[in-house]
Amino acid sequence: MTLDELFEQKGDVAQAVLEELEKVMGTYGYNIEHILVVDIIPDDSVRKAMNEINAAQRLQLASVYKGEAEKILLVKKAEAEAESKYLGGVGVARQRQAITDGLRENILNFSHKVEGTSAKEVMDLIMITQYFDTIKDLGNSSKNTTVFIPHGPGHVRGIGAQIRNGMMEGASANINVE
């Protein structure tokens, strides 16, 4: 019987001691009514070893719980970041859709009100205006220390051409998909 089993089965031990004492003491005329095992006191070295084992088991269990808690925190953080990025993407998509709708409306209004202008000319004008607004925003930002911007009439024209080509490629891709 191990020491742990001894602590768990004090009643069984008391009963076994009672039976043995009744056999021995009964021959002398004694009758044993009851045996009470109050406490089992092992040697100090055994107690220290048991305490160390219990402490090690508690530390092991605590580290498992801590690991699980950290895992849950990481998973929740990742889920929150994913949700944040998703919602940010939805917001950017809505913002771009609103900008596109506004640009379309401006182009149509401008080309109808000013005779002799084409939608391409209006788009070029809007692109140049947005280009200058972007340069102004970069200059006003306190986080930027140095920004290199190629500038000149040819560069603005090149940006407009890149945007138009991108829009045409996107439109042709949509037609091919449908």
Backbone as a ProteinNet text record, in pm:
[ID]
protein_1_A
[PRIMARY]
MTLDELFEQKGDVAQAVLEELEKVMGTYGYNIEHILVVDIIPDDSVRKAMNEINAAQRLQLASVYKGEAEKILLVKKAEAEAESKYLGGVGVARQRQAITDGLRENILNFSHKVEGTSAKEVMDLIMITQYFDTIKDLGNSSKNTTVFIPHGPGHVRGIGAQIRNGMMEGASANINVE
[TERTIARY]
86.1	0	90.8	59.6	139.1	91.2	171	136.8	7.7	-9.5	-133.1	-254.7	-242	-353.1	-380.9	-275.2	-290.8	-374.5	-345.5	-423.5	-569	-589.4	-724.8	-807.6	-742.8	-814.7	-789.7	-798.1	-777.8	-878	-1000.6	-1104.7	-1072.7	-1024.1	-987.8	-870.8	-775.5	-659.9	-706.9	-796	-848	-918.9	-996.3	-1067.7	-969.4	-863.9	-763.6	-691.4	-657.9	-592.1	-686.8	-814.1	-914.1	-920.8	-927.6	-937.8	-813.7	-696.7	-572.5	-561.5	-597.8	-591.9	-692.3	-810.6	-910.6	-858.3	-786.1	-729.7	-627.9	-538.6	-430.8	-484.1	-559	-603.6	-721.9	-794.7	-907.4	-862.7	-744.4	-692.9	-666.7	-648.4	-625	-753.5	-863.4	-991.6	-1032.4	-961.1	-997.4	-1085.2	-1177.9	-1265	-1243.4	-1200	-1175.2	-1302.9	-1357.4	-1482.3	-1458.8	-1360.2	-1342.2	-1198.8	-1147.3	-1014.1	-1034.6	-977.1	-986.5	-846.3	-825.4	-697.7	-714.8	-650.9	-667.1	-581.2	-455.2	-365.5	-252.2	-208.3	-94	20.2	126.6	238	359.8	387.9	506.9	633.9	745.9	875.6	887.3	969	984.6	1030.3	1122.4	1171.1	1059.5	972.7	859.2	760.7	733.9	642.3	696.1	826.6	886.1	873.9	901.1	890.9	747.6	650.8	509.9	471.2	517	487	548.4	670.2	734.2	659.1	614.6	536.6	407.1	337.3	212.3	236.8	343.7	374.9	407.6	483.6	518.6	393.9	302.4	178.6	94.8	87.8	11.4	75.3	209.1	278.3	256.4	259	236	94.4	-2.5	-140.8	-157.9	-92.8	-101.4	-40.4	70.2	132	43.5	-25.7	-120	-232.9	-289.8	-397.3	-348.8	-228.1	-172.2	-153.2	-101.3	-83.8	-216	-318.1	-450.6	-505.8	-485.7	-533.5	-461.3	-330.1	-254.5	-299.6	-327.8	-375.8	-509.5	-598.9	-730	-713.1	-623.7	-599.9	-546.5	-452.6	-397.3	-503.1	-584.5	-690.2	-790.1	-831.4	-927.2	-866.7	-738.1	-671	-666.7	-633.2	-628.8	-767.2	-869.5	-1006.1	-1045.2	-1007.7	-1039.5	-966.6	-840.4	-765.8	-827	-866.7	-929.1	-1059.8	-1139.9	-1266.1	-1240.1	-1139.6	-1104.4	-1061.1	-977.3	-932.2	-1049	-1136.6	-1253.3	-1338.4	-1368.4	-1451.3	-1380	-1247.5	-1170.8	-1180.1	-1171.7	-1185	-1322.6	-1425.1	-1561.5	-1572.6	-1513.5	-1517.2	-1445	-1327.6	-1252.3	-1330.5	-1390.8	-1469.2	-1586.2	-1653.7	-1765.8	-1717.1	-1603.1	-1547	-1511.7	-1448	-1410.6	-1533.8	-1636.5	-1759.8	-1822.2	-1821.3	-1876	-1794.1	-1662	-1576.8	-1606.6	-1618.7	-1648.6	-1783.2	-1883.8	-2015.8	-2008.6	-1935	-1920.3	-1846.9	-1741.5	-1667.7	-1756.2	-1830.5	-1919.4	-2019.3	-2077.3	-2175	-2109.8	-1989.4	-1919.1	-1885.7	-1839.7	-1805	-1928	-2037.7	-2161	-2211.4	-2214.4	-2261.9	-2173.3	-2042.3	-1949.5	-1958.1	-1961.2	-1964.3	-2096.8	-2206.4	-2334.3	-2340.6	-2281.1	-2289.9	-2190.4	-2075.1	-1974	-1969.9	-2019.8	-2027	-1887.7	-1870	-1743.3	-1642.4	-1679.8	-1586.9	-1629.9	-1531.2	-1560.4	-1541.2	-1590.1	-1574.4	-1426.3	-1346.2	-1202.3	-1136.6	-1172.3	-1113.4	-1152.4	-1276.1	-1321	-1246	-1228.6	-1156	-1011.6	-949.2	-811.5	-804.6	-900.5	-903.6	-920	-1008.4	-1030.9	-905.5	-839.4	-717.3	-607.8	-593.2	-491.8	-525.9	-653.2	-695.3	-666.6	-698.6	-671.9	-522.4	-443.8	-299.2	-246.2	-291	-245.3	-297.4	-418.8	-470.9	-385.6	-343.2	-258.6	-124.2	-64.3	63.1	45.3	-66.3	-93.3	-108.5	-181.5	-199.6	-66.9	18.6	149.9	231.8	224.3	298.1	244.2	114.3	52.7	67.2	100.4	110.8	233.4	213.6	324.8	413.5	368	445.4	551.8	534.2	630.1	743.9	865.2	980.3	1036.2	1044.1	1092.8	1009.4	960.6	883.1	939.3	976.3	1024.9	910.8	873.1	761.9	811.5	813.9	847.7	737	777.1	674.9	705.9	604.7	616.9	494.9	471.5	351.6	347.5	462.7	465.7	431.6	472.8	445.6	296.2	233.6	89	15.5	57.8	-3.9	17.5	137.3	167	80.1	58	-29.4	-171.1	-219.3	-353.7	-364.4	-259.6	-261.1	-261.7	-184.8	-182.2	-319.4	-384.1	-516.6	-617.2	-614.2	-707.9	-684.3	-557.8	-527.3	-575.8	-557	-605.4	-756.2	-825.4	-971.9	-1017.3	-949.3	-987.9	-961	-848	-818.1	-919.6	-957.8	-1058.7	-1192.8	-1229.2	-1356.8	-1354.4	-1241.9	-1235.5	-1233.2	-1173.1	-1173.8	-1315.3	-1392.7	-1531.8	-1614	-1589.1	-1664	-1629.2	-1500.6	-1457.6	-1513.2	-1529.4	-1581.6	-1728.9	-1801.1	-1946.1	-1970.2
-117.4	0	123.8	217.5	340.1	437.1	541.1	640	713.4	741.3	807.6	720.1	589.9	498.1	488.9	495.7	491	608.4	728.9	846.4	834.5	777.3	766.4	660	557.8	443.5	430.8	541.4	538.7	445.3	446.6	361.9	214.2	174.4	34.4	-6.3	85.4	58.1	40.9	129.8	120.3	-13	-57.1	-184.8	-301.4	-298.8	-406.5	-410.8	-292.5	-286.8	-340.3	-304.1	-351.7	-504.3	-563.6	-709.5	-777.6	-724.2	-784.6	-769.3	-651.3	-629.6	-717.6	-738.1	-824.6	-966.8	-1013.1	-1149.1	-1160.1	-1062.3	-1069.2	-1039	-932.2	-887.6	-971	-1034.5	-1117.7	-1233.7	-1284.9	-1394.9	-1351.1	-1224.5	-1171.8	-1118.7	-1131.3	-1091.2	-948.3	-887.7	-750.8	-754.4	-660.2	-645.6	-504.7	-496.5	-367.4	-329.2	-215.5	-169.2	-91.7	-2	85.6	136.6	150.9	209.1	335.1	442.9	568.9	610.1	617.3	665.7	815.6	891.6	1036.9	1099.6	1064.7	1127.8	1032.4	1037.3	958.3	1057.2	1039.5	1134.1	1061.4	1083.2	1019.5	1093.4	1036.8	1096.1	1232.6	1323.1	1457.2	1452.7	1364.8	1357.4	1314	1225.5	1181.4	1296.1	1370.3	1485.3	1589.7	1618.1	1716.3	1669.7	1542.7	1487.8	1497.3	1465.9	1475	1618.8	1712.4	1853.5	1900	1855	1891.8	1833.1	1710.1	1647	1724	1756.9	1832.6	1969.6	2036.6	2168.9	2157.9	2055.8	2036.1	2008.9	1928.7	1900.1	2026.3	2108	2233.1	2329.1	2337	2423	2374.8	2243.9	2188.2	2220.7	2202.8	2233.5	2382.7	2465	2609.7	2649.4	2586.6	2620.2	2576	2464.6	2420.8	2522.7	2565.8	2664.9	2797.1	2836.1	2961.2	2951.6	2838.4	2817.8	2823.3	2761.1	2764.1	2906.7	2980.4	3119.1	3203.8	3185.7	3260.9	3223.9	3097.2	3051.7	3117.7	3119.7	3182.5	3330.7	3397.8	3540.2	3563.8	3480.1	3496.1	3472.1	3370.3	3340.8	3456.4	3506.8	3617.7	3743.2	3766.2	3883	3869.8	3750.1	3727	3743.2	3692.9	3709.1	3856.1	3931	4073.9	4148.3	4114	4178.4	4145.3	4019.9	3980.2	4056.4	4066.8	4140.5	4287.8	4343.3	4483.7	4507.6	4417.3	4431.9	4416.4	4322.4	4303.9	4430.4	4483.1	4603.4	4722.6	4729.6	4836.2	4825.8	4702.9	4681.3	4720.3	4686.2	4725.2	4877.3	4942.9	5089.2	5151.3	5098.1	5150.5	5127.3	5010.1	4981.1	5078.3	5105.9	5201.1	5341.9	5377.8	5510.3	5523.2	5422	5426.9	5427.4	5354	5354.8	5493.6	5558.4	5694.3	5791.2	5775.8	5862.2	5839.4	5713.8	5681.2	5739.4	5723.6	5779.8	5931.3	5994.5	6140.2	6184.5	6112.3	6146.2	6131.3	6022.8	6000.5	6115.2	6153.6	6262.8	6394.2	6421.9	6544.8	6547.9	6434.9	6429.2	6454.7	6388.5	6407.1	6550.8	6607	6744.9	6843.8	6827.4	6921.1	6912.4	6790.4	6775.9	6824	6819.1	6870.3	7022.2	7078.2	7222.9	7300.6	7241.8	7310.8	7241.7	7309.5	7249.2	7235.5	7130.9	7108.9	7031.4	6990	6910.6	6764.6	6681.1	6537.2	6482.9	6364.8	6300.7	6278.6	6252.8	6232.9	6360.7	6473	6600.5	6632.1	6605.3	6628.6	6535.5	6411.2	6315	6359.1	6409.5	6459.8	6575.2	6664	6778.3	6731.2	6636.1	6583.2	6512.2	6435.9	6365.3	6463.6	6570.6	6671.3	6736.3	6765.9	6826	6730.7	6603.8	6506.2	6488.5	6496.2	6485.6	6598.8	6721.4	6835.3	6826.7	6777.5	6758.2	6656.8	6551.3	6450.6	6509.8	6588.4	6653.8	6745.9	6820.9	6910.4	6830.6	6719	6636.1	6578	6537.8	6486.8	6595	6715.6	6826.2	6865.7	6851	6889.9	6783.6	6661.9	6553.5	6573.5	6562.9	6581.9	6458	6346.7	6223.2	6213.2	6285.3	6278.6	6376.4	6326.8	6415.6	6451.1	6355.1	6380.6	6298.5	6364	6295.9	6337.7	6240.7	6269.7	6246.5	6352.7	6343.6	6392.9	6304.7	6354.4	6448.8	6563.5	6662.2	6726.7	6752.2	6817.9	6785.3	6861	6837.7	6696.7	6646.7	6512	6405.5	6429.4	6331.6	6324.3	6440.1	6442.2	6371.9	6395.7	6330.7	6179.2	6137.5	5994.9	5927.9	5997.3	5942.4	5926	6027.4	6018.8	5901.5	5881.5	5769.3	5636	5626.4	5502.8	5473	5575.2	5555.6	5514.2	5582.6	5547.2	5404	5366.9	5230.4	5127.9	5158.2	5067.7	5053.3	5165.4	5160.1	5080.7	5099.2	5025.5	4876.1	4841.9	4700.5	4638.5	4713.4	4664	4644.4	4739.6	4728.5	4609.4	4589.5	4476	4343.6	4342	4219.9	4187.4	4290.2	4268	4215.4	4265.5	4219	4072.9	4037.5	3899.4	3801.9	3846.5	3760.1	3731.3	3831.9	3815.6	3737.7
0	0	0	-89.4	-95.1	11.5	30.8	132.8	96.5	-31.2	-74.5	-46.3	-75.2	-48.4	101.4	180.8	326.2	375.4	322.7	362.3	316.7	199.8	145.9	219.4	272.1	329.8	480.2	551	696.8	764.3	717.1	777.1	762.2	644	621.5	710.7	726.3	812.6	957.2	1001.3	1138.5	1159	1061.4	1072.2	1079.1	998.3	1000.2	1134.5	1189	1320.4	1427.3	1421.1	1517.2	1516.2	1398.4	1388.3	1445.7	1416.2	1467.4	1618.9	1670	1814.9	1888.6	1830.6	1894.3	1906.2	1803	1808.4	1922.7	1927.3	2027	2166.5	2181.6	2313.5	2365.2	2274.7	2315.8	2403.1	2379.7	2461.6	2604.1	2627.5	2763	2826.2	2757.7	2813.7	2780.2	2691.8	2651.3	2527.1	2523	2407	2349	2225.6	2159.5	2085.4	2118.6	2057.3	1926.9	1930.2	1813.6	1808.5	1687.9	1666.3	1582.2	1626.6	1552.8	1509.8	1377.9	1324.5	1305	1392.1	1390.1	1281.3	1282.1	1186.7	1154.4	1031.4	989.3	969.9	1043.6	1038.2	982	854.7	797.1	840.4	808.8	839.2	768.9	824.9	767.4	622	591.8	453.2	358.5	404.1	322.1	303	410.9	400.5	303.6	313.6	222.3	77.7	55.4	-79.9	-131.7	-44.9	-85.2	-116.9	-34.9	-60.2	-192.1	-220.4	-346.6	-465.4	-451	-558.4	-581.4	-473.4	-486.4	-548.5	-505	-560.2	-708.9	-746.7	-887.6	-971.4	-917.9	-990.8	-1008.1	-902.2	-911.8	-1012.2	-1010.9	-1107.2	-1250.3	-1267.7	-1400.3	-1447.8	-1361.6	-1396.1	-1423.4	-1341.7	-1362	-1495.9	-1533.7	-1662.4	-1778.7	-1762.9	-1866.9	-1880.7	-1767.8	-1771.6	-1829.1	-1791.2	-1843	-1994.2	-2040.4	-2184.5	-2259	-2203.3	-2265.8	-2269.4	-2160.3	-2156	-2259.9	-2272.4	-2373	-2513.4	-2534	-2664.7	-2697.7	-2601	-2621.9	-2652	-2577.4	-2602.2	-2742.8	-2786.7	-2921.2	-3028.1	-3007.8	-3105.2	-3111.8	-2995.2	-2992.8	-3055.1	-3028.6	-3086.9	-3239.1	-3287.9	-3432.2	-3494.2	-3426.3	-3476.4	-3480.8	-3376.7	-3373.3	-3484.9	-3508.9	-3617	-3752.5	-3770.4	-3896.7	-3918.1	-3813.2	-3822.7	-3850.5	-3785.9	-3806.4	-3950.7	-4002.8	-4141.6	-4238.3	-4208.7	-4294.6	-4296.6	-4176.4	-4169.1	-4231.7	-4213.8	-4278.2	-4429.5	-4480.3	-4624.6	-4675.3	-4597.5	-4635.4	-4638.9	-4538.9	-4534.4	-4652.2	-4685.5	-4800.2	-4929	-4942.2	-5063	-5076.4	-4966.3	-4971.1	-5002.4	-4944.5	-4971.1	-5119.2	-5173.9	-5316	-5405.5	-5365.1	-5443.8	-5442.1	-5325.5	-5315.8	-5400.1	-5399	-5481.9	-5629.3	-5668.3	-5807.7	-5849.8	-5762.8	-5794.3	-5806.9	-5716.5	-5722.6	-5847.4	-5883.8	-6006.1	-6129.2	-6135.1	-6249.3	-6261	-6147.9	-6148.1	-6189.8	-6139.5	-6177.1	-6325.1	-6377.4	-6519.9	-6605.2	-6571.4	-6649.7	-6640.6	-6519.9	-6503.1	-6577.1	-6564.7	-6627.1	-6778.9	-6833	-6979.2	-7037.7	-6961.7	-7011.1	-7001.2	-6898.4	-6877.2	-6962.3	-6988.2	-7069.2	-7204.6	-7303.5	-7436.8	-7496.2	-7571.5	-7639.2	-7556.7	-7436.4	-7354.9	-7357.5	-7361.8	-7360.6	-7219	-7199.3	-7068.4	-7037.7	-7140.9	-7121.8	-7072.7	-7128.7	-7085.7	-6941	-6907.6	-6769.8	-6674.7	-6715.5	-6632.4	-6613.2	-6720.2	-6708.5	-6609.6	-6615.6	-6524.1	-6379.1	-6358.6	-6223.4	-6172.8	-6259.6	-6219.3	-6179.7	-6255.3	-6221.3	-6087.4	-6066.4	-5939.7	-5823.4	-5841.6	-5735.6	-5712	-5818.5	-5804.7	-5717.5	-5745.8	-5665.6	-5521.9	-5503.5	-5367.3	-5289.8	-5358	-5293.7	-5253.5	-5342	-5309.2	-5189.2	-5186.9	-5074.1	-4944.4	-4948.8	-4829.2	-4780.3	-4872.7	-4832.9	-4764.6	-4814.8	-4754.8	-4618.9	-4598.4	-4471.1	-4362.8	-4401.5	-4303.8	-4216.2	-4085	-3991.7	-3982.9	-4033	-4023.1	-4132.5	-4240.4	-4350.2	-4325.2	-4340.6	-4326.9	-4463.7	-4553.3	-4688.9	-4785.3	-4888.4	-4991	-5125.5	-5208.9	-5343.4	-5440.7	-5509.1	-5603.4	-5738.6	-5838.7	-5972.2	-6016.7	-6067.8	-6099.3	-6233.8	-6304.4	-6433.6	-6516.3	-6621.7	-6704.3	-6762.2	-6803.1	-6859.9	-6757	-6634.2	-6528.6	-6497.3	-6489	-6462.9	-6576.3	-6699.4	-6814.9	-6805.2	-6762.7	-6749.3	-6643.8	-6532.5	-6427.7	-6481.2	-6552.5	-6611.2	-6706.6	-6787.8	-6882.6	-6808.3	-6700.8	-6622.4	-6562.7	-6510.6	-6450.1	-6556.6	-6672.3	-6780.4	-6827.4	-6845.6	-6889.8	-6788	-6660.9	-6556.4	-6559.2	-6580.5	-6586.3	-6708.2	-6822.4	-6943.3	-6926.4	-6865.3	-6841.9	-6746.4	-6643.9	-6550.6	-6618.5	-6704.7	-6775.7	-6870.5	-6941.8	-7034.1	-6958.1	-6840.1	-6759	-6713.5	-6677.3	-6636.7	-6752.6	-6872.2	-6989.6	-7017.6	-7007.6	-7034	-6931.2	-6806.9	-6701.1	-6724	-6762.7	-6781.4	-6906.7
[MASK]
++++++++++++++++++++++++++++++++++++++++++++++++++++++++++++++++++++++++++++++++++++++++++++++++++++++++++++++++++++++++++++++++++++++++++++++++++++++++++++++++++++++++++++++++++

